[in-house]
Amino acid sequence: MPRFLGIDHGTKRIGLAVSDPSATLASPLATVAASGNMSDEAAAVLSCAKEYDIDAFVVGLPLNMDGTEGDQAKKARRFGAALEQDGGKPVHFWDERLSSHAADELLRPAELTRKKHKARLDRLAAQVMLQEFLDHRTSPPPG
């Protein structure tokens, strides 16, 4: 089974999550500071990926609510292209429209300080997005 690294690419922070070796369960991993330089950001993510023997990447695609791609989705695609070029591993894109909202709802009961909440939000959003991707891969086709 391939092992995946989920990536929630933001303008300030990049949340990372990793799948287990059986590619069934996603766990939050880390948050990397975004620099605005795609090559530097890809290098930081690839550094984390080496520790976990990653086979492929799943980059969150922040689509508009109507399903169209805006500026943020285009940036995510450029980041994915840089990651694939520099890392030599396949990149998958996955709709992440509501992953940050879902992560926020999961963190709310923890009653964290604002600073701790922000620190965990991006990696949890990456986990939510990656788990959806993993679940979709293993669900039987409709019909």
N, C-alpha and C positions, 0 to 999 in steps of 0.2 A: 504494500500500500504506500502511496506517496504521502509524504509529510508536508503540510502546508503552513505558510506564514501569512496570517491575515494582517492587512495594513489599512489603517484609517488615516489617510494623508490629509492633514489640515495645514492651514497657513502658519500656525504657531507651534503646533505639536503633531507628532506622528505616533499614533497608537499602534502597538503590535500585539498580536495574539498568535499562539502556536497550536497546531493540532497534535494530538497524541500519535504515536507511531501507527495506530490502526486507522487513523483519519476519521474518527467518529466523535471525538470530543475536543472542543476548543478551550484553551485557557488563556487568560490575560498574561502578557509577558512583560512589556516595558513601554515606556514613552520616550521618544527621541525628540529633541528640539528641532523644529523646522528652521532652516536657514534661508530658504528662498532659492538656493542653488541646487538644482535637481541632481547633479553629480555627487555633491557632498552628502545630500540626503540619502541617495541610493547607496553610497559607501557606508553610511552609518547603519542602514537597514541590513545590508549584506554582512556587516560585521556581526550583528545579532544572529543572522541566519546561519552562519558558519557553526555556531555553538550547538545548533539543533539539527544539523544534517537535513536541511530543507530541500525538498524536491521541486516545489513550485510555490508561487506567490499568488495571493488573492488580494487584489487592490479594490477597496471600496469605491464605488462609482456614485457620487452624489448627484443623482438625477433630480430634475425639477419634479414637482408633484404630478405634472401632466406626462411625465416620462421622457421629456426632452432633455438634451444635454446643454448645460450652461457653461459659464467660464470655469467653475470649480471642477466639473466633470472633465473638461478639456485638460485642466492641469493634472488631474489624476491620471488621465491617459498618457500625458507626456511623462509623468513620473514612472508609470508602468513601463513605458518604452525604455527609459533610462535604466531601470532596474533589470529588465530583460537583457539589454545590451551589455551592461556591466557584469551582471550575475550569471548570464548564460543559462538561466532556468526559465521555464514557461511562466507567463503571467496571465492570470484569469481576472476578469473584472466582475464585480458583483454589486447589484443595486443596494446601496446603503442608506436609502432615504430616511428611514426611521430608526436606524441603529443607535444614533446618539440619544434620541428620545427614549428608547427602550433602556439604554444604559443608565440614563438619568433616573428613570423610574426604579431601576434595580438598586441604585445607590441611595435613593431618598431615605429608606428606613434606617440606614446606617448612621444618620445624623452626624455626618462628618463636618469639619470646618470647611469653609468655602475653598480654602487653599488645598486641603486634602481631597475634597470632592473633585476639583479640577484635575488634580494630579492622577486620579484613578479613572476619570471619565473616558479619556481617549483609548486607553488599552482595553477598557470594558466594552466600548463601542466596537473596537476591532474584534473582540471575542464574539459579540452578538452577531456581527456581520459574517465572521468566519463560520460560526456554528450554523447559520442559515445556509451557507454554501455547502457545508458538509452534509447537512440533513437533506438538502436537495439532491446531492449526488447519490445518496443511498435510498431515497424514497422510490417505490415502484412507479412506473409510468401510469398515468390515469387511463382508465378504460376497462 
